[in-house]
Amino acid sequence: MLDEIRAIKTQFTDHQTLDGRIDQVFEEMKALGFEALIYDYTPIPYDLDGEIMIPSLLKLRNISDDMHDYWFNRGYFRIDPVQQVALRTSTPFFWNYDANAETLINRFMGENTEPVARYLSERDMSTGVTVPIHMPRGDYATVTGIRYGREKGFQKQALRYIADFGLLAHVFHEAAFPLFDADACSAGKARLTERERECLRYSAEGLSAKEIARIIERSVPTVVMHLNAAAKKLGAKNRTQAVVRATHYRLLEDRPSYNL
C-alpha cells in the first residue's frame, strides 16, 4: 500500500503548479469512470452565524464555469446536500439527486435545496462520488467525481472503485495543498495585512496598544491605526470583537499544514 501511495504521489509532484496537479488527478479519475471533477477547499466549516462557509477555492474540470457564480455568489454551496453530508463524515460516498434515490444526501433534500438539484439536473450532473478530506485544524476539502447522464449502472461501478477513488483523492490533496496561495487558505472576505495580524495577535494575548507599540517598535497611534483597520475589515465594533472574529476565521494562525 505504501509503495502504491508513493507511486501515485510521484505522478502529482511531477507537476509544479496547482492546476497541473488537478489536471493529473482528473486524468486518473477518468480511468475510474468519472467524466468531471469538482475540487473545493474551505478553511473553516461555519461562519459566525453558523452557516456553512463558502469555500475559498473551487476548481472545476469539464464543468461549466458558471458553477463558480452559482456556488459562490448565489450561495448554492451553503444549501448543497452533498456538502451537508461531507461535513458529517470522512468516508467517501455515492450521491444521487433523484428524490427517489436512497443515498446519503436524501435526508438533506427539500424545498430549500431545489435550486441545487435543478441546476445539476439541467446539466446532467445528478450523480457522483464525493471524498471528504478533514484536516487537523478543522479545515476541509472535497474531491468529487461526476458521471454525466443518468446511467443506471454507474452506482454499481462507482461503489466498486470508491476505495480507489478515496485513496487517489487523499494523495492528490496532500500534493495539491502546499501549492495553495494565501487567499485560498484564508476564510471570509477580510484580508488583513501582516502588521494588522501581528497587532491582533498581541491584543489577543491581553497586551495594550502601548505594550504592543514597544514590542514592534512603532508608535502607539500606529498600533491603534492597525487595530482599527483590522476591526473595520472584520466588521467588528471593537478590538475584542475583532480578536474573536479573526480567531474564528483563523486569520491569526500560521499557514496550516496537511500530512497524509
C-alpha positions as CSV (number, residue, x, y, z in Angstrom):
1,M,0.0,0.0,0.0
2,L,2.8,2.5,0.9
3,D,4.5,1.8,-2.4
4,E,1.2,2.5,-4.2
5,I,0.8,5.7,-2.4
6,R,4.3,6.8,-3.2
7,A,3.8,6.0,-6.9
8,I,0.6,8.0,-7.1
9,K,2.2,10.9,-5.2
10,T,5.2,11.0,-7.6
11,Q,2.8,11.4,-10.5
12,F,1.4,14.5,-8.9
13,T,4.7,16.1,-7.8
14,D,6.0,15.8,-11.4
15,H,3.7,18.8,-11.9
16,Q,4.9,22.1,-10.3
17,T,1.6,24.0,-10.4
18,L,-1.7,23.5,-8.7
19,D,-3.6,23.4,-11.9
20,G,-1.1,20.8,-13.3
21,R,-1.8,18.5,-10.3
22,I,-5.5,19.0,-10.7
23,D,-5.2,18.1,-14.4
24,Q,-3.3,14.9,-13.4
25,V,-5.9,13.8,-10.8
26,F,-8.6,14.4,-13.4
27,E,-6.8,12.1,-15.8
28,E,-6.6,9.4,-13.1
29,M,-10.3,9.8,-12.3
30,K,-11.3,9.2,-15.9
31,A,-9.8,5.7,-15.6
32,L,-12.3,5.1,-12.8
33,G,-15.3,6.1,-14.9
34,F,-15.7,9.8,-13.9
35,E,-16.2,12.5,-16.5
36,A,-16.0,15.7,-14.5
37,L,-14.2,16.9,-11.3
38,I,-15.1,19.4,-8.5
39,Y,-12.4,20.2,-6.0
40,D,-13.0,22.7,-3.2
41,Y,-11.3,23.8,0.0
42,T,-12.8,25.6,3.0
43,P,-10.6,26.9,5.8
44,I,-13.4,26.7,8.4
45,P,-16.7,24.8,8.3
46,Y,-19.1,27.5,9.5
47,D,-19.2,31.3,9.6
48,L,-20.1,33.4,12.7
49,D,-23.8,32.9,12.1
50,G,-23.5,29.1,12.0
51,E,-23.9,28.9,8.2
52,I,-21.7,26.7,6.0
53,M,-18.7,28.8,4.8
54,I,-18.3,29.5,1.1
55,P,-15.1,27.7,0.0
56,S,-12.1,29.9,-0.6
57,L,-11.0,27.6,-3.5
58,L,-13.1,25.9,-6.2
59,K,-11.6,24.1,-9.1
60,L,-13.6,22.5,-11.9
61,R,-12.7,20.2,-14.8
62,N,-15.2,19.5,-17.7
63,I,-17.8,21.6,-15.9
64,S,-19.3,24.9,-17.0
65,D,-17.6,27.9,-15.4
66,D,-21.0,29.3,-14.4
67,M,-20.8,26.9,-11.4
68,H,-18.5,29.4,-9.7
69,D,-21.2,32.1,-9.9
70,Y,-23.9,29.8,-8.6
71,W,-21.9,28.1,-5.8
72,F,-20.1,31.3,-4.7
73,N,-22.1,34.4,-5.5
74,R,-25.6,32.8,-5.2
75,G,-24.7,30.7,-2.2
76,Y,-25.6,27.3,-3.6
77,F,-22.6,25.8,-1.7
78,R,-24.4,26.6,1.6
79,I,-27.5,24.6,0.6
80,D,-25.8,21.8,-1.3
81,P,-26.8,18.4,0.3
82,V,-23.5,16.9,-0.7
83,Q,-21.7,19.4,1.5
84,Q,-24.1,18.7,4.4
85,V,-23.0,15.1,4.2
86,A,-19.3,15.9,3.6
87,L,-19.2,18.0,6.8
88,R,-20.5,15.0,8.8
89,T,-18.4,12.1,7.5
90,S,-14.8,11.3,6.5
91,T,-16.0,8.3,4.3
92,P,-16.3,8.6,0.5
93,F,-20.0,8.4,-0.5
94,F,-22.1,8.0,-3.6
95,W,-24.9,10.5,-4.2
96,N,-27.9,10.9,-6.4
97,Y,-30.1,14.0,-6.7
98,D,-33.1,11.9,-7.8
99,A,-35.6,12.4,-4.9
100,N,-36.5,8.7,-5.1
101,A,-32.9,7.5,-4.8
102,E,-31.8,6.2,-1.4
103,T,-28.4,7.9,-1.0
104,L,-27.0,9.8,2.0
105,I,-28.0,13.2,0.6
106,N,-31.6,12.2,0.5
107,R,-32.4,13.3,4.1
108,F,-31.0,16.8,3.4
109,M,-33.0,17.4,0.3
110,G,-36.1,19.6,0.4
111,E,-37.7,22.7,-1.0
112,N,-34.7,24.9,0.0
113,T,-32.3,22.6,-1.9
114,E,-34.4,22.5,-5.1
115,P,-32.2,25.2,-6.8
116,V,-29.1,23.0,-6.5
117,A,-31.0,19.9,-7.7
118,R,-32.4,21.8,-10.6
119,Y,-29.0,23.2,-11.6
120,L,-27.4,19.8,-11.6
121,S,-30.3,18.1,-13.3
122,E,-30.3,20.6,-16.2
123,R,-26.6,19.9,-16.8
124,D,-26.9,16.1,-16.4
125,M,-24.8,16.1,-13.2
126,S,-27.2,14.3,-10.9
127,T,-24.9,11.5,-9.7
128,G,-21.4,11.3,-8.4
129,V,-19.0,10.3,-5.6
130,T,-17.5,12.7,-3.1
131,V,-14.5,12.2,-0.9
132,P,-14.4,14.4,2.2
133,I,-10.9,15.3,3.5
134,H,-10.9,16.7,7.0
135,M,-7.7,18.3,8.2
136,P,-6.3,18.6,11.7
137,R,-7.3,22.2,12.4
138,G,-10.9,21.9,11.1
139,D,-10.4,22.9,7.5
140,Y,-11.6,20.5,4.9
141,A,-11.7,19.8,1.2
142,T,-13.9,17.7,-1.0
143,V,-12.9,15.9,-4.2
144,T,-15.9,15.0,-6.3
145,G,-16.2,12.8,-9.4
146,I,-19.2,13.1,-11.6
147,R,-20.7,11.0,-14.4
148,Y,-22.9,12.8,-16.9
149,G,-26.3,11.4,-17.7
150,R,-28.5,9.0,-15.7
151,E,-26.8,5.7,-16.5
152,K,-28.3,3.1,-14.1
153,G,-25.1,1.0,-13.9
154,F,-23.0,4.0,-12.7
155,Q,-23.7,3.5,-9.0
156,K,-22.5,-0.1,-9.1
157,Q,-19.4,0.9,-10.9
158,A,-18.8,3.8,-8.6
159,L,-19.1,1.7,-5.5
160,R,-16.7,-0.8,-7.0
161,Y,-14.0,1.8,-7.3
162,I,-14.9,4.0,-4.3
163,A,-12.0,2.9,-2.2
164,D,-9.5,3.5,-5.0
165,F,-11.0,6.9,-5.6
166,G,-10.8,7.7,-1.9
167,L,-7.1,6.9,-1.8
168,L,-6.5,8.9,-5.0
169,A,-8.3,11.9,-3.6
170,H,-6.3,12.0,-0.4
171,V,-2.9,11.6,-2.1
172,F,-3.9,14.3,-4.6
173,H,-4.9,16.7,-1.9
174,E,-1.7,16.1,0.0
175,A,0.2,17.0,-3.1
176,A,-2.1,20.0,-4.0
177,F,-2.3,21.7,-0.6
178,P,1.3,23.0,-0.4
179,L,0.6,25.0,-3.7
180,F,-2.4,26.9,-2.3
181,D,-1.8,30.7,-2.1
182,A,-2.6,32.9,0.9
183,D,-6.1,33.7,-0.4
184,A,-7.0,30.1,-0.7
185,C,-6.1,29.5,2.9
186,S,-7.9,32.5,4.3
187,A,-11.6,32.2,5.4
188,G,-14.0,35.1,4.9
189,K,-13.6,38.2,2.8
190,A,-11.3,40.0,5.2
191,R,-7.7,40.3,4.1
192,L,-5.5,41.5,6.9
193,T,-2.0,42.8,6.4
194,E,0.8,41.1,8.3
195,R,1.1,44.1,10.6
196,E,-2.6,44.1,11.4
197,R,-2.4,40.3,12.2
198,E,0.6,40.9,14.4
199,C,-1.1,43.6,16.4
200,L,-4.3,41.5,16.8
201,R,-2.2,38.5,17.9
202,Y,-0.6,40.6,20.7
203,S,-4.0,42.1,21.6
204,A,-5.4,38.5,21.9
205,E,-2.7,37.9,24.5
206,G,-4.1,40.8,26.5
207,L,-1.5,43.4,25.6
208,S,-2.4,47.1,25.5
209,A,-1.6,49.3,22.5
210,K,1.3,50.8,24.4
211,E,2.8,47.4,25.1
212,I,2.3,46.3,21.5
213,A,4.0,49.5,20.3
214,R,7.0,48.8,22.5
215,I,7.4,45.2,21.2
216,I,7.0,46.0,17.5
217,E,8.9,49.3,17.8
218,R,6.2,51.5,16.4
219,S,4.3,54.5,17.9
220,V,1.1,53.9,19.9
221,P,-1.0,55.8,17.3
222,T,0.4,53.5,14.6
223,V,-0.6,50.4,16.6
224,V,-4.1,51.8,17.2
225,M,-4.4,52.6,13.4
226,H,-3.6,48.9,12.6
227,L,-6.0,47.6,15.2
228,N,-8.8,49.9,14.0
229,A,-8.1,49.0,10.3
230,A,-8.4,45.3,11.2
231,A,-11.6,45.8,13.1
232,K,-13.1,47.7,10.2
233,K,-12.2,44.9,7.8
234,L,-13.7,42.3,10.1
235,G,-16.9,44.3,10.6
236,A,-16.1,44.4,14.4
237,K,-17.4,47.0,16.8
238,N,-14.4,47.0,19.0
239,R,-10.9,45.4,19.5
240,T,-12.3,42.5,21.5
241,Q,-14.8,41.6,18.8
242,A,-12.1,42.0,16.2
243,V,-9.9,39.4,18.0
244,V,-12.8,37.0,18.3
245,R,-13.7,37.3,14.6
246,A,-10.1,37.0,13.5
247,T,-9.6,33.9,15.7
248,H,-12.8,32.3,14.3
249,Y,-11.7,32.9,10.7
250,R,-8.2,31.6,11.6
251,L,-6.6,34.8,10.4
252,L,-4.1,34.9,13.3
253,E,-2.7,31.4,12.7
254,D,0.3,30.4,10.7
255,R,-0.4,28.7,7.4
256,P,-2.0,25.3,8.3
257,S,-0.2,22.1,7.3
258,Y,-1.5,18.7,6.0
259,N,0.1,15.3,6.1
260,L,-1.5,12.1,5.0
